Each structure stands twice: as structure tokens, then as C-alpha cells.
Amino acid sequence: MARVAVIGGGVSGLGTALMLGRRGHTVTVFEQDPRLAGDDLDQDFFRWKRPRVPQADQPHALLAPVRTVLRAEAPDVHADVLARGAREYHEFDWFEARPPLRAGDEDLVTLRTRRIVLEAALIAAARREATVEIRSGCRVHALTVEAGNPPRVTGVRVDTEPHRADLVVDASGRRSPVPGWLRAAGCRPPVAESHRTGIAYLCRWYRLRPGGPRDPGRVKTGSAAPFALAGVFPSDNDTFAVNLVLSTADPARGALTDPAVFEAAGRLFPALSAWLDLDPEPQSGVLAMAGLDNRWTALADADGPVVLGLVGAGDSLVHTNPTLGQGTALGLRAAQHLAAHADRIAADPTGYHDWTARALRPWFDAQVVADRANGTRLQQSSPLADRRAAARAVAAFDDPVIMRARAQVRHLQLQPREAYGTDEVEEHVTAWLEGRPDFSPRHDGPTRERWEAALSG
């Protein structure tokens, strides 16, 4: 059994610690924030300022791997998340009559909840685990490193005190100090790849009123204009978020921070209007997030691991822009693999680095491609041009076969070429188009003129 030090007490750090502890490893989590998620979810979510975790108060849709990993590794955490108010949504729930399931369909489920609910459930479980210690308000200042080829990390330094470990897991997030510590220790630098997105997010949280209307009807959760994406995120305990995504270069960003302007603009999108018409009670101002990139940080180069005794997890390893919602899912997948192979990884992390390149890197690359296309389209207000791709997106809500392919991509089961490239899906898309010869790609959101009028009104 290994002694493991985890730097960072976010979702990935806590998930890694819990899964390691339940396999008998001794784990210490070092979290520099003195506060941890507790029993008052609303206080923690709406009143806790977390500048190092800008995504904490943004909407989340926890994809299928989150649920499947929790059910396999920590069913009590899955049950606790539901008990705290999270809701499960199967992709086939869209249809009035759910179609027959095929193998794998049972996992196409989103956990609809705020991030804080998952954090609270993970913290509660970790505190119950005898082999896991959480040291909150405890900042790691450096790594302890022994010379070698490659060098070996032997633990972490907290203030002036060393804490020895057979394996250190960097789960300190997208602004991880670990690459700097490695350079300071004379190690070869990690191989980092970064792609700026040029995409900005604005959201506002609401709660359905007791005794008020609760059903928005059969309406999609996403809408789009040439210059903006819009989405609604049904969440736990009658809360939901309204979200607008636009180019960082769009001059509308400043005006949208006004709640009245934000809501007026949101009502121009069908997905958002249906929920705002329920007369919900606002729970927050307009929360903005920008300056994001997609970043891959490998602790190995062409010569192998740059150091032994240290691996990355969560955003320290792979940070993805949230348009596809991959972050938590990829983080818990890495945590599960780490926990299952901890002794081997502590001795030599080569296999872990190879696994991340095979299992996680393709989703990072897909995010980069998607964000590059979205960033260009939003900045240039480009019209939809690919008729067949647009048809797939629309037809999924009419045809379960196409919806299955869409869900397999969304929930990280298959890459798009694998899901959409089958003869069956191609035949169904062709049949859908043949029944609609006048179909042409179009957005369901407003024109720029209507948008500008709402902003100035």
C-alpha cells in the first residue's frame, strides 16, 4: 500500500483520495482554502467567494462518466448526491415514450446538479474514511525531490515541514504551481500545450417559486444565434441557471452584466424564454467567466517521465473549456485509474502517462477543435453552412437512433466519427432529410438587430 499526498481538495482531488483510501492506501489531502463545502448548500454556493475556482458558481451538467464512476467506486456518494437534491436525466427522457434500450444506453444519464452538491458529498464520504485525512487551510509550498535520472518526488513541503509520500498527485487545478516547482528543482519541464478559446460565459441562477409553475414544457435546453449560444441548466433543489456564451470580443459583454439586460437578452432564445416564463426567483447577479483556455500538461516528454513519484489529475492534467462539460468526467476517470493502479504508478508513472494519452487526450483534442470553430463562428457571426451536420443536430430530437449517437458523443462514449459514421445513423439522417426537402440550416435565436434592441432597451 502506498502513502499518497494529494495537492488540492476539489472534485478531482477528493475523488482521487476517496478511491485510493477505499483500496487501503493512506492519503493526505492538502487544500489551501480553510473552508470546505458543508451542509448549507445555498450558503456555500451563493456566498462563498472562490477566486481560485472560477467555475464553482457556473452551471454544470455532470456527464455519464461521473455517474458511472461514482456508482462503481462510491455508491454511497452517488446516493448522497441524489439525497441532496440532484436529479438524473436520461437522454431518452426527451421522447414521450422512451424507446427500447440497447447495451450501453443505460449509462446515457446526466446528473443535474450544482457542483457544490457533488463536492459536499465527496467531502462527507472522505471524512468517514479512516485512511483519508483532509487538511484544509494547509498550503503546499514545494515538492521534496531526490536526485536521479529521472529525479524522484518524495513528498511535499508544508510551511517548513516535509510530508513524505510514495506518490504525490497534483490536483491543484489549471493554475497549478507544480510545473514551476519542478523547474526550480532542476527537473525537465512538463510538456504543456495551451489553446486560447476567445469565449466568454455569463450566467444567472434562479429558483422556482413554491406553489408556482414548474414545467417549461417539452423544450430543448439549448438555443443559438450566429453570435451567441444560450442554454438552461436544470439543477438541484428547484434551482436552474440561464447561460449565455459569446465571443470575448463581443461589445455586448459589458451590457449583459446588468441583470435586467441579461434577462431581456435571454428571453430572445426559446430555450431560455420557456424557463424564465415560469416567473422564477433570481438567486444571483450575472456571473461572468472568461480568459479560458484548453490546456494539456504532460509530466512526460519524448525521453519518458520528467520525474518519478508525481502525476497530475483533474485540471492540472487536462483542463477543458466548459462548452462540452467534460472536466468533471475526465477528472473522475483519471481518479479511478489512479486508484486502481496506485502501487504501479508510484513505482513508475510511465503506464499512467500512456493511459492518459490514449483515454483522455482524444477528448481534449475534440474540445480544441470544437472551441476553435465556436470561437470563429461567434466572432464572425457565421451562418450555419453544413446542412447534414445541422440536420443531425435537429433530427436527434425526432429520431432515437440519431439521439443515441448524439448522446454517445456527449457522454464521452464514442468520438463523433464513430457515433455518427455508422450505416444505421447515416440512413436515418438521410430518411429525415428526404422527409423534409425544404430543410435548411438556421438558428432559433434572435437576429443581431433584435439582440441589439434588447441590449439598448
N, C-alpha and C positions, 0 to 999 in steps of 0.2 A: 504494500500500500504506500502511496505517495503522500508527502506533505506538500500542499498546494497553497500558494498565495495568489489571490485574485485582486487585481487593481481595478476598482470600480464596482459600485453596487447598484448599477442599473439593471435592466431586464436581462441582458446577456450575462453580466457578472453574477447576478443572483441565480439565474438558471443554471449556469455552469457549476456554481458552488453547490447547489442543491443536488444536482445529478451526481457530482463527484462524491459528496458526502453520503449519499444513499448507496454508493458502491463501496463504502468503507474507508475512503480517503479522508485525511484530516485537512480541513480547508479553513483558511482565514481570509475574510473579505475586508479590504481596506477601502472605505468610502469617505471622501473628504467632507461631504456635506453632513453636518451634525443631525440633520432631520431626515427621517425615513417615513415612507408612506405608512399611515396608521389606520385607525378605524373611521375617521371622519373624512370620507372621500371628497365631499364638496369643498371642505376647508383646504385639504391637501391639493386639490386640483385648481381651484379658483383663487386661492390666497397665497399659495407658496410660490415665491419668486425663484426661478431656477435658471439663471442666465447661462449656465454651462450645459443645460439640456433644453435647447430652444424648441425641440419637437414635443416636449412634455405636455403642453397645453394645446397642441394641434390635434385635429381629428385622426383617429386610427381605424383601420379595418383589419383585424388580425386574420391573416390568411390561413388556409387549411393546415400548413405545416405547424403552426403554433398549436392548434388543437390536437393534431395527431401526436406531436412530441409530448405534450402535457399528458395526454391520455395514456401514452406508453410509459413515460418516466415518472410522472407525478399526478396520478388521477385525483388525488386529494386537492391539488392546486386547480385542476380543471373544474372540479365540483365547487370549490370555493369561489372561483371567478363567476360561475353561474349564480351561486348563492348571493353574491354581492351585486347582482343585477345585470350581468352580461347576458346577451341573447344570441342564440345560434340561428344563422340564416343559411339554408341550403340554396344553391343556385337554382334548383328546380322549383323552389317555392314561388318563383315568378309566375309559373303556369297555374291556371285554375285547377287543373288536375295534374298531379305530379306524374311524369312518365315513368315507365319501369326502369329500375336502376340496373346498371351494368357494374362489373367489378371495378372498383376504384371510385365509383360515383358517390359512395357513402362518405367519402372524405372531402367532398367539394363544399365545405362549410366555412363560413366566415363567423368569427366571434365579434359581435358588435358591442364594443365597449370602449371607454376611455382607457388610455394607457395606465392611469393611476390604479385602476381595479386590478390589472394583472400584477403591477408592482406590489400592491398591498398583499395579494395572495401569495406571491413568491416570498416576500419578507416574512410573513406569518409562518410559512412552511419551513423556511431556513432556520428560523428561531427555534422551531421544535426539533431540529435535527442536532443530535448530540455531537456530531463530528464537524459541525459548521459553526464558526464564530464570525459575527459581523461587528467590525469595529467602525462605527460611524464617527464622523468628525475627526478622522485619522488620515492624514495625508502622507502618501508615499513621496519621498524626496529624491530617491535614486535607486538604482539596482546595485547589488553586490555582484561582482564579476571576477572569476578566476581566469588567469591567462591560459591560453591553449590554442589549438588550431582545429576547429574554431574555439573561441572562448566559451566559458560556461557561466550562465547566470546561476547564482547560488542562493538568491533571496532578494529581499528589498530592504531599503533603509527608511525607517520612520523616525523623523527628527534625527537623533544621533544613534538610535538603537537599530542594530541589524535584526532582521527576522529571516531565519534560514528556511529554504524551501527546496524541494526536489524539482518543482515545476512552478514557474510564475506565469499566470495568464493575464495578459493585458486586455482588460475590458473597460478601459478608461475613456472610450469614445473617440469621436472624429478629431478631437484636438489632443490626442494622446501625447504626453511628454516623452514616451518611451523611445522613439527614434532619436531624440536629442540626447537622452541618457546613454544610448548605445554609442553614439558618435563620441560623446565625452569620455567613454570608457575605452576608446580606441578600437571598437568593433567596426567591421564593414557596415556601411549604412543599409537600412532596409531599401527595397526597391519599391518606390511609390509611384503610382500613376493617378493623375487627377484630371478631371474634365469639368470645367465650369458649366453650369446649366443655364444661367441667364433667366431663371424662372422665379417668380415671387408668389407667395401664398398669403391670403388674408382669410380669416375665418371668424365666425361669431357663434357662441353657444347659446342654446335655447332649451327651455324645459316645457313640456306640455302641461297645461294647467289642469289641476284636479277637477274632475267633472266636465272638462271641456272636450272639444273634438279631438280624436286621437288617430283617425285613419285618413291618410292623404289620398287613398285610392290606389289603383294599380298604375303607379307612375314610376318611371325609371329614376334612379338616384343620380344620374349624370346628364348634363346638357353641355352644349358648346356653341360658341360663336367663333368667327375666324380669328379673333384676337383674345379670346378668354375661354377657359374651361370652368365649369361650375359643377359642384357636387354637394349632395347632402349625405351626412353620416349618421344614420340612426344609431343610438348608443344605449348605454345602461341607464336604468332608473329614470326613464321618460326624458332623458336628455338627447339632444341631437345637435350637430354642427352644420352650419352652412359655410361653404368654402368656395372661394374664387381664386383662380390661378391665372396669372398673366405674365407678360414679359417684364423683366426688371427695367426695361427701357420705356415702358408704357407710362405716359404722363398722368394716367388716371390713378396711379397707385396712391398718391397723396390724398386725393379727394375721398378715396374709399375707406380711409381710416375713420371717417365720420360715420357713426352707426346708422344715421338716417339715410345717408347717401349709399352706404353699403347695402342696406336692406332694399332701397329703391332699385339699385342695380341688380340685386339678386332676384327680384321679382320678375325680371325680364326673361329669366330662364325657367322653362316648365318644371324641371326637377325641383328647383328651389321654391318656386311660387306655390306649389301644391302644399309644401310643409309650412311655409310662412302664413298661408291662408288659414291654418289651424289656430291662429292667434296665440302663439306660444309666448312664454315669459322670457325675455332676454336674461341671460346669466352672466354675460361678459361684455366687454367692449369688443372692438375689432382687433384681433390678434394677428400680427404680421410676422412673417418669417421669410428671409431671403438670404443671399450670399452663400448659396449651397453649391456643392459640387458632388460628383461621383468620384470616390477615391478608393483605390485598391492598394493595400500596404502589405508587401510580402517580406517576411523575415528570412528570405532565402533568395539567392541570386544564381547565376549560372554555375558557380562553384559549390552550391549547396547551402545549408543553413548558415546565416551570418553569425549565429550564436546558438548554443545548446541551452536547454533548461528554460526556454521562454517561447511562448506562442501568443498570437493575437486571437481575439474573438470579438464578435459584435462589430460596432462601427470602427474599432481600432484596426480591424482586418479588412472589412468591406463596408464602406459607407455608401448608401444609395439614396438618391433624391426620392422623396416620398410619393411621386406621382403613381408608381406601381405598387406601393405599400409593401415592399419586400423586406425592409430592415429587420423587423422583429422575427419574421420567419427564418431568414438566413442566420440570424444570431442564435436562435434556439436549435437550429440544425447543427451549427458548429458546436454548441454546448453539448448536445447529445453525443456527437462523435468524439469530442474531447473526453467526456466522462467514460465512454466505452473503451477507450484505448489509452488511458492516462499513463499507466506504467511504461508502456512502449514509447509514448510521446516524450515522457520525462527523460528517457534514456537517449532517444534520437528523434527529433521532430520531423525528419525528412518525410516520413509517411503522411504526417498531418498536412504538411505543405503541399504534397502531391494531391491529397484528397481535396483540399480547398480549391486547388486549380481545376480539378475535374467537376466537383459538385457545386461549387459556389460561383466560380469565375464566369460561367456562361450566363448566369442571371445578371451579374454586374455588366457584362458586355451588352446584354439586351437592354438594360436600363440606359446605358450611354447612348445607344442608337435611338431609343425612344425619346430621350430628353433632347438630343440634338435636333430631331425632327420637330418636336413640340416647340422648342425654343425658336427655331427658324420660322415655323408657321405662325406662332403668336406675335412675333416681332414684325413679320411682314403681312399679317392678316391674310394668309394664303387660303384660297378656297380648297375644299376637298376635291381631289382630282382622280383618285383611284376608285373607279366605280365598283370593282369587285370587292376591294377591301372594305369600302363603305357599306356594300350590301351585306357582307359577313357581319359587320357590327350591328346592323339593323335587324337582319334575319334571325340572329341568335334569340331575339325576344319573341319570335314566332315559331321557331323550329328547335325542338330539344336536341337534335343531333348537332346543330351548329352551336347551340348554347353549351353543350358538353365540351366542345372543342375550345370555346371561349373560356370556360371555367378551368379547363386543364392548364391553359396558359396562365390565367390569372392566379391560380393557386400553385404555381411552380411545379406542376406535374410533368408538363411537356413544353418544349420550345415551340414557337408558332409554326415553324415549318413541319414539325412532327404532328401537331394537333390538327392544323388546317390542311395539311397536304395529303390526307387520305382520300381514296376514291369516293368513300361514302360522303364525306363532308363536301367535296367538290360537286358531287351530283346533287346534293341538297341545295347548295348555293345556286347552282345552275337552274334548278327547278324553281327556286324562289324568284330569281330574276326573270325567268320565262313567264311567270305569272304576273309580273309587273314590268312590262316592256317600257313604261314611261319613267321608271325609277332613275333618278339622277342624284349624285351625292349633294347633300346640303346640310347646313347646320340648323338646329332647332332654336338656337339662341338669337339675340337681337342683332340688328344691323348696327354699324358703328354710329349712325345718326341717332338711333333710339338710345343707344348707350350713352352718347354724349349729352343727350337731352336729359336723361335721368341723373347724370352726374351734376349737371348745372342746375337742375330743378331743385 
